[in-house]
């Protein structure tokens, strides 16, 4: 990796941003100017110039997806063995920090992070433990829960503790109690003052109640070993402020910190960066940064014109005030655009000028006008229609015409951008009527899928035999398939008798039911009622996940889907993915709750449905050739050749500013917008969002508008269209449908089916170590797990192994952390000798074991207890006999390397340094093994170990001295010496797996041992058992 190669394809401004590393740097990167390339190149430059080791560079971005994409880009640019650059989002960084330092901070390493639905359920279960009156109306005590949690989250974003909030509320109360004072006044003034005092007292009472509720919520979470996402940054900032040693360690670990999408950071994230990269005694009149060599140098990359997440707490003031906050900041502005035509750039620039003077360009006098490296192009085109139906039909026609006229144009080159999901339906219908494939980012949620509705119906009737509607839906749905009309006759009789449908079906005389339903329908009903009865009888001992698995398995439905999917039925594959998504929701619930039974889960599910929490169904393949229908927010970071910004009325874009139900006190805002007019701030944010939408278009941009969207008021065109094109240039054009087209619009629509695609990145197939192993074991098993994922309830063997693995991981992770602290210590050593690294105590290991244990899947309580006690004995033996005899130098080491047209990644359990200086890869196993000879044979046949050996060679250039399986139950270690011959065979296995997966060849390779161990043997047609 040569410096000249890194800089070769960069323009002058990009080179300047990459090469400047002497102090804080702000890279103002306009849309399409290659900001990600700058970040990647800067990392490579730092390494090539030996300014930092890969492990001394921290790259932070805004989302997990963006962090993952950055990692992949780094993998391509950096040589093998240089993949230690840390790329993550803020929350992942904070979570890792808190877990690594959990013991010194008083946390468990296994604390759970609650999602919003989990938070709501957590508070709902404890709502009467809060001292609430105003925010717990007796008519609906849970009414304000979601709003209170949003309020608490905002407080954490602003780094306001419960005690800070209580103090603020008490000051409000004191101010209200002090009254108007003794100044003489008129009667009118007295009346006005009385009203103001009453309003202030109410305001103070509201916030005092909220402040105490906030404190109670935090205390409850701490007792339950829980955090929410707002806690992560808050607690990390608190820890770094209070623990000098942790701050010093973090600063020593990283020399350079790079932050992408800086305009999207909130106050707390900005403060975290200040703590990490600024000297505490910075002189505000003459700020300096680089005088302290232990402080990391920060580079931020962002664009104030693309700050669109104020509703999530993002503070545009962070980027606007960066130079004042850090001092001596080098500023580089990227204006060379590689995405859009000049006409699109000129129009978007004209739009965003209306946000002056609250922009970097106006504040610092810099030039942010973007220059395209492509053709001038055509101006954005405005299309005006009579109504939404005409608007949608015209866009569908335009897409169809362009697709047929332009060679190699794909449907995925088109995007329709909407301000909100609720205006997308006419465009979905118009595309469907012309059979144009399309994907909608706000598509039908998981809970609204017919297959999931049937699952919910089963769970509902299971817990409530009186739910006639649920049972009726279950019986006429695809799980059972009873004739709708015949069952309707029965339901009518049930209603007249005022008895539950289930009771009637079980107890009515056979002749009556046979006459009403027919023998085939009656048989189906009897079978499903027997299944329900059996599961209901055992449900008290089963988790919600186990109950659902019993149902989809015992009913034969899962096997039916698997068989149909194998025969090429794509719709069955979709349904399997949806069922797997529902199992994920159950798993999320079980991870967050002690009570994992069906009653508790149904409370949780009903809560999700009640609050409108409906997860997106995961069937939208990014490689699928289809027109994208997206909100503008969802389109950020994407680009399309042709973009239609639709529904551009002034009442839709800008949207109305509904604000927060519980208003955040402006007095508590730390920086930025506390004195600005909220209406002005909202319009500025909406204008930036419009700018983001415009700059998604590479070649052609369309603005579309319907004069009648069905409301009572006349509709005006969005002010942002006028801002972009100029009022004088708006020339409406009218496209009308033919009468036939207006009729055809209401024809039945054909669903565009999901198509399974490979995990390809720039032509390279990404495979994990486990995926290679699964495919070599059985291609059909690979497909079940990785292509059309059929989620299984966790096997007790997996629970046992995972719990013990976690114990070993935490033991060595803590030990290595202690050794690192000692080796990096700047404190003097006492005369007693060199300090010894501390180790976790046995009691702490057993606590970790207990925290990671799950009762899922065991045959009985007795079975679980015996297995649990066996694990305790394994841990005790490991602690007493083996732990200090293995010189582990790395644990859970990540790897990623390229081989041919494949990217292989994974993690190595542990790397041990041997006495002669060589290394041995160790993989811990909790399975039984008879002898050391058996252990050696198992190790040599293990594809996993061979891949690990290959990975280490790719990373370091050398093979490990040995690789081995450590069987914890017996203490046997099976090892072998990896040779070049073995490595070549491993490469052949990877090539074989890759070739089969690319060809989508998933024929089963059954044998008795493999099929006995396979969790899918119950409904795989090819199973040998």
Residue pairs with C-beta under 8 A, 6 or more apart in sequence:
1 44
1 47
1 48
1 78
1 79
1 82
2 48
3 45
3 48
3 49
6 18
6 41
6 44
6 45
6 48
7 15
7 18
7 19
7 41
7 45
10 18
10 37
10 38
10 41
11 336
13 332
13 333
13 334
13 335
13 336
14 34
14 37
14 38
14 41
14 334
14 336
16 332
17 25
17 27
17 38
17 42
17 299
17 332
17 334
18 38
18 41
18 42
18 45
19 45
20 330
20 332
21 42
21 45
21 46
21 51
21 256
21 297
21 299
22 290
22 297
22 330
23 289
23 290
23 297
23 328
23 329
23 330
24 277
24 289
24 297
24 298
24 299
24 300
24 322
24 326
24 327
24 328
24 329
24 330
25 297
25 298
25 299
25 300
25 329
25 330
25 331
25 332
26 262
26 299
26 300
26 302
26 319
26 322
26 323
26 329
26 330
26 331
26 332
27 35
27 38
27 299
27 300
27 301
27 302
27 332
27 333
27 334
28 302
28 303
28 304
28 331
28 332
28 333
28 334
28 360
28 366
28 368
29 35
29 38
29 301
29 302
29 303
29 334
30 303
30 305
30 333
30 334
30 335
30 337
30 368
30 370
31 303
31 305
31 306
31 337
31 339
31 340
31 348
31 370
31 691
31 692
31 695
32 337
32 338
32 339
32 340
32 370
32 639
32 695
33 334
33 335
33 336
33 337
33 338
33 370
34 334
34 336
34 338
35 260
35 301
35 303
35 334
36 69
36 70
36 73
36 260
38 301
38 334
39 59
39 70
39 258
39 260
39 299
39 301
40 70
40 73
40 74
40 77
41 77
42 258
42 299
43 57
43 59
43 74
43 77
43 78
43 85
43 258
44 77
44 78
45 51
46 52
46 57
46 256
47 53
47 54
47 57
47 78
47 82
51 255
51 256
52 255
52 256
53 84
54 78
54 82
54 83
54 84
54 85
55 84
55 85
55 86
55 253
56 253
56 254
56 255
56 256
57 85
57 86
57 254
57 255
57 256
57 258
58 85
58 86
58 88
58 93
58 254
58 256
58 257
58 258
58 296
59 67
59 70
59 74
59 85
59 86
59 87
59 88
59 257
59 258
59 259
59 260
60 67
60 87
60 88
60 89
60 90
60 93
60 257
60 258
60 259
60 260
61 67
61 70
61 87
61 88
61 89
61 259
61 260
61 261
62 89
62 90
62 260
62 261
62 264
62 265
63 89
64 89
64 92
66 89
66 260
66 261
66 637
67 87
67 88
67 89
67 92
70 87
70 260
71 87
71 896
72 761
72 903
74 83
74 85
74 87
75 83
75 896
75 898
75 903
76 762
78 85
80 897
80 898
80 954
80 955
81 954
81 955
81 956
81 957
83 894
83 895
83 896
83 955
86 93
86 254
88 96
90 232
90 233
90 265
90 269
90 272
91 229
91 232
91 233
93 236
94 232
94 233
94 235
94 236
94 272
95 113
95 232
97 236
97 239
97 250
98 105
98 107
98 111
98 227
98 232
98 235
98 236
98 239
99 107
99 109
99 111
100 813
100 817
101 239
101 243
101 246
102 108
102 109
102 111
103 109
103 814
103 844
104 243
104 246
105 235
105 239
105 243
107 225
108 225
108 847
108 851
109 810
109 848
110 225
110 806
110 848
110 851
110 852
111 225
111 226
111 227
112 225
112 226
112 227
112 591
112 592
113 226
113 227
113 228
113 229
113 232
114 122
114 221
114 226
114 227
114 228
114 592
115 588
115 592
116 146
116 149
116 613
117 604
117 607
117 608
117 611
117 613
118 588
118 589
118 592
119 149
119 228
120 145
120 146
120 149
120 607
120 611
121 592
121 593
121 603
121 604
121 607
122 220
122 221
122 224
122 226
122 592
123 130
123 145
123 148
123 149
123 217
124 142
124 145
124 607
126 220
127 136
127 141
127 142
127 145
128 136
128 141
129 216
129 220
130 136
130 213
130 216
130 217
131 209
131 212
131 213
131 216
132 209
132 213
133 209
134 205
134 206
134 209
135 144
135 148
135 206
135 209
135 210
135 213
136 143
136 144
137 143
137 144
144 661
144 662
146 611
147 660
147 661
147 662
148 210
148 213
148 217
148 662
149 217
149 228
150 660
150 661
150 662
151 210
151 214
151 660
151 662
151 664
152 214
152 217
152 230
153 228
153 229
153 230
153 313
154 313
154 660
154 664
155 165
155 214
155 230
155 664
155 668
156 230
156 231
156 233
156 234
156 268
157 230
157 233
157 266
157 267
157 268
157 313
158 266
158 267
158 268
158 668
158 669
158 670
159 234
159 237
159 267
159 268
159 271
159 670
160 668
162 211
162 214
162 215
162 218
163 215
165 207
165 210
165 211
165 214
165 215
165 668
166 208
166 211
166 212
166 215
168 207
168 211
168 665
168 667
168 668
169 204
169 207
169 208
169 210
169 211
170 208
172 200
172 203
172 204
172 207
172 208
173 201
173 204
173 205
173 208
175 200
175 204
176 197
176 200
176 201
176 203
176 204
177 201
179 193
179 197
180 190
180 193
180 194
180 197
185 193
207 665
210 662
221 227
221 228
221 231
225 851
226 592
227 235
233 268
233 269
233 272
234 268
236 272
237 268
237 271
237 272
237 275
239 246
240 246
240 247
240 250
240 272
240 275
240 276
241 247
241 275
245 821
247 275
247 276
248 294
248 826
249 821
249 824
250 276
251 276
251 294
251 295
251 296
252 294
252 824
254 276
254 296
255 296
255 297
256 296
256 297
256 298
256 299
257 273
257 276
257 277
257 296
257 297
257 298
257 299
258 298
258 299
258 300
258 301
259 265
259 273
259 298
259 299
259 300
259 301
259 302
260 301
260 302
261 301
261 302
262 300
262 301
262 302
262 318
262 319
262 322
263 302
263 303
263 304
263 306
263 307
263 314
263 316
263 318
263 319
264 302
264 307
264 309
264 314
265 273
265 314
265 315
265 318
266 312
266 313
266 314
266 315
266 318
267 313
267 315
267 318
267 670
267 671
267 672
269 318
270 315
270 318
270 325
273 298
273 300
274 325
274 326
276 295
276 296
276 298
277 289
277 295
277 296
277 297
277 298
277 326
278 289
278 295
278 325
278 326
279 288
279 289
279 291
279 292
279 295
282 288
282 289
282 327
284 327
286 327
287 326
287 327
287 328
288 327
288 328
289 295
289 297
289 326
289 327
289 328
290 297
290 328
298 326
300 319
300 322
302 319
304 316
304 319
304 320
304 359
304 360
305 352
305 355
305 359
305 368
305 688
305 691
306 636
306 688
306 691
306 692
307 314
307 316
307 319
307 685
307 688
308 314
308 632
308 633
308 636
308 685
308 688
308 689
308 692
310 316
310 681
310 685
315 671
315 672
315 673
316 358
316 672
316 673
317 671
317 672
317 673
318 325
318 672
319 360
320 358
320 359
320 360
320 363
321 671
321 672
322 329
323 329
323 331
323 364
331 364
331 366
333 366
333 367
333 368
335 367
335 368
335 369
335 370
335 371
336 370
336 371
336 373
337 345
337 370
337 371
337 372
337 373
338 373
338 374
339 639
339 695
339 698
340 348
340 370
340 372
340 374
340 377
340 695
340 697
340 698
341 372
341 374
341 375
341 376
341 377
341 378
341 698
341 699
342 371
342 372
342 374
342 375
342 376
342 377
343 376
343 377
343 378
343 379
343 380
344 377
344 380
344 694
344 695
344 697
344 701
345 369
345 370
345 371
345 372
345 695
347 379
347 380
347 694
347 701
347 724
347 725
348 691
348 694
348 695
348 724
349 368
349 369
349 370
350 723
350 724
350 726
351 687
351 690
351 691
351 694
351 720
351 723
351 724
352 359
352 687
352 688
352 691
354 687
354 723
355 684
355 687
355 688
356 362
357 363
358 684
359 368
360 366
360 368
361 367
361 368
374 698
377 699
377 700
378 700
379 725
380 694
380 697
380 701
380 702
380 703
380 724
380 725
381 700
381 701
381 702
381 703
382 702
382 703
382 704
382 705
382 721
382 725
382 730
382 731
382 732
382 733
383 391
383 394
383 702
383 703
383 704
383 705
383 733
383 735
384 704
384 705
384 706
384 707
384 717
384 732
384 733
384 734
385 391
385 394
385 704
385 705
385 706
385 707
385 734
385 735
385 736
386 706
386 707
386 708
386 734
386 736
387 706
387 707
387 708
387 709
387 710
388 423
388 426
388 647
388 706
388 708
388 709
388 710
389 426
389 430
389 737
389 742
389 745
390 706
390 735
390 736
390 737
391 426
391 646
391 647
391 704
391 705
391 706
392 426
392 427
392 429
392 430
392 646
393 430
393 433
393 737
393 741
393 745
394 704
394 735
394 737
395 416
395 427
395 430
395 644
395 646
395 702
395 704
396 427
396 430
396 431
396 433
396 434
396 436
397 434
397 735
398 644
398 702
399 411
399 414
399 431
399 436
399 627
399 642
400 434
400 436
402 409
402 414
402 642
403 409
403 410
403 411
403 414
409 641
410 625
411 436
411 437
411 438
411 625
411 626
411 627
412 624
412 625
412 626
412 627
412 628
412 640
413 640
413 641
413 642
414 627
414 628
414 640
414 641
414 642
414 643
414 644
415 627
415 628
415 629
415 630
415 635
415 638
415 640
415 642
415 643
415 644
415 696
416 424
416 427
416 627
416 628
416 629
416 630
416 644
416 646
417 630
417 631
417 632
417 635
417 643
417 644
417 645
417 646
417 693
417 696
418 424
418 427
418 629
418 630
418 631
418 632
418 646
418 647
419 631
419 632
419 647
419 652
419 653
419 655
419 689
420 631
420 652
420 655
421 440
421 441
421 442
421 631
423 646
423 647
423 652
424 440
424 442
424 629
427 629
427 646
428 438
428 440
428 629
429 745
429 749
430 745
431 437
431 438
431 627
431 629
432 438
432 749
432 750
432 751
432 752
433 744
433 745
433 747
433 749
435 750
436 627
437 624
437 625
437 626
437 627
437 752
438 626
438 627
438 628
438 629
438 752
439 620
439 624
439 626
439 627
439 628
439 629
439 752
440 629
440 630
441 620
441 628
441 629
441 630
441 631
441 634
442 616
442 629
442 631
442 634
443 616
443 617
443 620
444 617
445 614
445 615
445 616
445 617
446 452
446 578
446 581
446 582
446 585
446 614
446 615
446 616
446 617
447 453
447 456
447 608
447 609
447 614
447 615
448 614
449 575
449 578
449 617
450 477
450 478
451 478
451 575
451 578
451 579
452 578
452 579
452 582
453 473
453 477
454 473
454 474
454 477
454 478
454 479
455 548
455 551
455 552
455 579
455 582
456 470
456 605
457 470
457 471
457 473
457 474
457 477
458 470
458 474
458 479
458 532
458 548
458 551
459 544
459 547
459 548
459 598
459 601
459 602
459 605
460 467
460 470
460 602
461 467
461 470
461 471
461 474
461 502
461 532
462 532
462 535
462 536
462 539
462 547
462 598
463 598
463 599
463 602
464 470
465 500
465 502
465 503
466 500
468 491
468 494
468 500
468 501
468 502
471 501
471 502
472 487
472 491
472 501
474 480
474 528
475 482
475 487
475 524
475 525
475 528
476 482
476 483
476 484
476 487
478 557
479 528
479 555
479 557
480 524
480 525
480 528
481 524
482 517
482 521
482 524
482 525
483 517
483 518
483 521
486 516
486 517
486 518
486 521
487 517
487 521
489 516
490 501
490 504
490 505
490 513
490 516
490 517
491 501
493 504
493 516
494 500
494 501
494 504
497 504
502 529
502 532
505 513
505 525
505 529
506 529
510 522
513 522
514 522
517 525
528 555
531 551
531 554
531 555
534 554
535 542
535 547
535 550
535 551
535 554
538 550
539 547
539 597
539 598
540 597
541 860
542 550
542 597
542 598
543 590
543 596
543 597
543 598
543 855
543 856
544 586
544 589
544 590
544 596
544 597
544 598
544 600
544 601
544 602
545 583
545 586
545 587
545 590
545 596
545 793
545 856
546 793
546 856
546 857
547 598
548 582
548 583
548 586
549 583
549 792
549 793
552 558
552 579
553 559
553 1018
553 1019
558 576
558 579
558 790
558 1019
559 1018
559 1019
561 572
561 575
561 576
561 579
562 572
562 576
562 784
562 790
562 1016
562 1019
562 1020
562 1021
563 1019
563 1021
564 572
565 572
565 573
565 576
565 788
566 1021
570 753
570 754
570 755
570 756
571 753
573 754
573 756
573 788
574 619
574 753
574 754
576 788
576 789
576 790
577 617
577 618
577 619
577 754
577 788
577 789
578 617
578 619
579 790
579 791
580 789
580 790
580 791
581 615
581 617
581 618
583 791
583 793
584 791
585 605
585 608
585 615
586 601
589 596
589 601
589 604
590 596
590 854
590 856
593 600
593 604
596 855
596 856
607 613
608 614
619 754
620 754
621 754
621 755
621 756
621 757
622 757
623 757
623 758
623 760
624 754
624 755
624 757
626 752
628 635
628 638
628 640
630 638
632 645
632 689
632 690
632 692
632 693
633 689
635 692
635 693
635 696
636 692
638 696
639 696
639 697
639 698
640 696
640 697
640 698
641 697
641 698
641 699
641 700
642 697
642 699
642 700
642 702
643 693
643 694
643 696
643 697
643 700
643 701
643 702
644 702
644 704
645 690
645 693
645 694
645 701
645 702
645 703
645 704
646 704
647 653
647 704
647 705
647 706
647 709
648 703
648 704
648 705
648 717
648 718
648 720
648 721
649 705
649 706
649 709
649 715
649 716
649 717
649 718
650 715
650 716
650 717
650 718
650 719
651 711
651 713
651 715
651 716
652 709
652 718
653 686
653 690
653 718
653 720
654 682
654 683
654 686
654 687
654 718
654 719
654 720
655 686
657 678
657 679
657 682
659 678
666 674
666 675
667 674
673 681
686 720
687 720
687 723
690 718
690 720
690 724
694 701
694 724
703 721
703 724
703 725
705 715
705 717
705 718
705 721
706 715
707 715
708 715
709 715
717 730
721 730
722 730
737 745
756 787
756 788
756 1000
758 765
758 997
758 998
758 1000
759 765
759 766
759 767
760 766
761 903
763 901
764 898
764 901
764 902
764 903
765 901
765 902
765 903
765 994
765 997
765 998
766 902
766 903
766 905
767 902
767 903
767 904
767 905
767 990
767 993
767 994
767 997
768 904
768 905
768 906
769 904
769 905
769 906
769 944
769 947
769 948
769 951
770 906
771 782
771 786
771 993
771 997
772 904
772 943
772 947
772 989
772 990
772 993
773 943
773 944
773 947
774 781
774 782
774 785
774 786
775 782
775 992
775 993
775 996
775 997
776 943
776 989
776 992
776 993
777 1010
778 1004
778 1005
778 1006
778 1010
778 1014
779 996
779 1001
779 1002
779 1003
779 1004
779 1005
780 1002
780 1003
780 1004
780 1005
780 1016
780 1020
780 1022
781 1004
781 1014
781 1016
782 993
782 997
782 1002
783 1002
784 790
784 1016
784 1020
787 1002
790 1016
792 1015
792 1016
793 856
793 857
794 854
794 856
794 857
795 857
795 1015
796 856
796 857
796 858
796 863
796 864
796 867
797 926
797 927
799 853
799 854
799 856
799 857
800 867
800 870
800 871
800 926
801 925
801 926
801 927
802 852
803 849
803 852
803 853
803 854
803 871
804 849
804 871
804 874
804 875
804 924
804 926
804 968
805 909
805 924
805 926
806 848
806 849
806 852
807 845
807 848
807 849
807 852
807 875
807 878
808 878
808 909
808 910
808 924
809 891
809 892
809 909
810 840
810 845
810 848
811 839
811 840
811 845
811 879
811 883
812 888
812 891
812 910
813 891
813 892
814 838
814 839
814 840
815 837
815 839
815 840
815 888
816 888
816 889
816 890
816 891
818 837
818 838
818 839
819 837
822 834
822 835
822 837
825 835
829 835
839 883
839 884
840 848
842 875
842 876
842 879
845 875
845 879
846 872
846 875
849 871
849 872
849 875
853 868
853 871
855 864
858 864
858 867
874 926
874 968
874 969
877 968
877 971
878 968
881 971
882 966
882 971
886 910
886 912
886 922
886 966
887 912
887 913
887 914
888 910
888 911
888 912
888 922
889 911
889 912
889 913
889 919
890 908
890 910
890 911
891 909
891 910
891 911
892 907
892 908
892 909
892 910
893 907
893 908
893 910
893 911
894 905
894 906
894 907
895 904
895 905
895 906
895 907
895 908
895 948
895 951
895 952
895 954
895 955
896 903
896 904
896 905
897 903
897 904
897 905
897 950
897 951
897 954
897 955
898 904
899 950
899 954
899 987
899 990
900 990
900 991
900 994
901 994
902 990
902 991
902 994
904 947
904 950
904 951
904 990
906 947
906 948
906 951
908 921
908 923
908 948
908 951
908 952
909 921
909 922
909 923
909 924
910 921
910 922
910 923
910 924
911 919
911 920
911 921
911 922
911 952
911 960
912 919
912 920
912 921
912 922
913 919
914 920
914 961
914 962
916 961
918 960
918 961
918 962
919 952
919 960
919 961
920 960
920 961
920 962
920 963
920 964
920 975
921 945
921 948
921 949
921 952
921 960
921 962
921 963
921 964
922 964
922 965
922 966
923 942
923 944
923 945
923 948
923 963
923 964
923 965
923 966
924 965
924 966
924 968
925 965
925 966
925 967
925 968
926 967
926 968
926 969
927 967
927 969
928 967
928 969
928 970
929 935
929 938
929 967
929 969
929 970
929 972
929 974
931 972
932 972
932 973
932 974
934 972
934 974
935 965
935 967
935 972
935 973
935 974
936 974
936 975
936 976
937 974
938 965
938 974
939 945
939 963
939 964
939 965
939 974
939 975
939 976
940 974
940 976
942 965
943 986
943 989
945 963
945 964
945 965
945 976
945 978
946 963
946 978
946 982
946 983
946 985
946 986
946 989
947 986
947 990
948 960
948 963
949 959
949 960
949 963
949 978
949 982
949 983
949 986
950 983
950 986
950 987
952 958
952 959
952 960
953 959
953 983
959 978
959 979
959 980
959 983
960 978
961 977
962 975
962 976
962 977
962 978
963 975
963 976
963 978
964 973
964 974
964 975
964 976
965 973
965 974
965 975
966 973
967 973
967 974
976 982
996 1002
1004 1020
1004 1022
1004 1023
1006 1022
1006 1023
1006 1024
1007 1024
1008 1024
1008 1025
1010 1024
1011 1017
1011 1020
1011 1023
1011 1024
1011 1025
1012 1025
1014 1020
1014 1023
1016 1023
1017 1023
1017 1025
